[in-house]
Amino acid sequence: MPDTLKIEQRSQGVVHHDYGRGLGDLMLETGKALIRNPETRHHLLGTYAAFTDAIPPRSRPHSDLEKTVRFHDRSMPITLASPIMLAAGGNKFAEHLPAFSSLGFGAVTVGSATSGARDGNPFRPRMRMLPRDRSMSNSMGLNNPGIETIATEVDKALGASHRRKLALGISVADTPGVEDADAKIADVLATFRRAYRAADYIELNVSCPNTGENRMDTQEAFLTDLLREIMEARKSLAPKKAVLVKISPDLSARALDANLQIISDAGVTGLVLFNTFPGDKARYLRMATPEADILPVTSAGAKGGLSGRILYKNTLPAVQYIRRQLPKLAIFACGGVDHGAKVLDLLDAGADAVQCYTVLAYRWNAVRKMNRELLDSMRARGIQSLDGYGPSA
Ligand SMILES: Cc1cc2nc3c(=O)[nH]c(=O)nc-3n(C[C@H](O)[C@H](O)[C@H](O)COP(=O)(O)O)c2cc1C
């Protein structure tokens, strides 16, 4: 279990750079009042990206934000027009991928993908806004069109995306309901192999709190076996691409250290820190939102995942801690990033790149604004360019 005191203690000194609200944000609020279902709005994100991309002049991140992430294990580097990536879940269907560069992103992690298509959890609503915390609760349950469709779309989009310095990753997840350990490993391996052929980098989602199943990052023996098989499979695949494991932010200090040991022993390229925070444990985050407003996922009452601003106080100190423990692992920091100055704070803490998703529901043109804030923070500190800045330099 997470330790409240630890989250409170660790988060001392974390700065929540705040942002003002302009006309665009008012328009966003009006849009939310008109389209009340957050899931419908979430489906419109790709269309919005395509629309933005179609209207000249196409905006691109400032060239000083460009960053090539080089990996210690000599995986293929990825070149990002901005260090801000769209986190998994923001584009589950691999739609309009190159257009996301016009929103300001330097990469998109597509998925999570499972071996076959899935509708996700059967109940509605599956997403709820928690505006008092600028956060969100979701219980989507890994809805996606399956790895074959996702990988085919990524294949098609790769050339146009690379011309815009937009890297494309695929997040790979296990199929809920596969009980037998060997069958589960075979299932993830098959998805991994197909994803690997298409994407620039792979994320292994071992921490989904939304399916009602035991998460893989809480089953240490299984995780050890799974990562051994995945990394063994990578040896026979060329070129060598980065494989990052995405873990949950609620691991206890002991479980986190155990996961780090397993991950570094397996020779994994890096970590994505973190997935959503299990809603069952919302009290540890001391949210303004009452716990009763967090969605249940199963009839047994298990709750989905929390995302957004409330997570940041855990994300930053965790990146600092893990960078100290494992200086050679790549880190994509994720959880509550909603301001460009936070991006620089995370890069300073040791992140190689930063991911976000929930901020798109609270800030109009969020990533373009965050890119500008990042550039302003760099200029204020005399940093000329991000290439060559940070741990991957
Ligand atoms: C609606 C929704 C769906 C998500 N789906 C996935 C997913 O399929 N795979 C995954 O690894 N993470 C998923 N996530 C988690 C995000 O990638 C990210 O880790 C989390 O939202 C924290 O970042 P944020 O605070 O910037 O949103 C999802 C998040 C949301 C809000």
The ligand as an ORCA input file, in Angstrom:
! r2SCAN-3c Opt
* xyz 0 1
  C      -9.161      7.819    -20.698
  C      -7.803      7.285    -20.436
  C      -7.396      6.111    -21.056
  C      -6.131      5.582    -20.816
  N      -5.762      4.441    -21.450
  C      -4.501      3.959    -21.262
  C      -4.066      2.800    -21.955
  O      -4.794      2.209    -22.769
  N      -2.810      2.363    -21.716
  C      -1.946      2.980    -20.849
  O      -0.793      2.547    -20.688
  N      -2.345      4.096    -20.190
  C      -3.581      4.591    -20.375
  N      -3.974      5.720    -19.714
  C      -3.037      6.355    -18.749
  C      -2.249      7.505    -19.392
  O      -1.406      7.037    -20.403
  C      -1.385      8.217    -18.333
  O      -0.491      7.282    -17.788
  C      -2.206      8.811    -17.198
  O      -3.407      9.356    -17.692
  C      -1.426      9.897    -16.445
  O      -1.114     10.978    -17.294
  P      -1.996     12.355    -17.302
  O      -2.119     12.789    -15.878
  O      -1.223     13.298    -18.134
  O      -3.303     11.998    -17.910
  C      -5.242      6.249    -19.927
  C      -5.656      7.441    -19.324
  C      -6.900      7.961    -19.552
  C      -7.305      9.233    -18.872
*
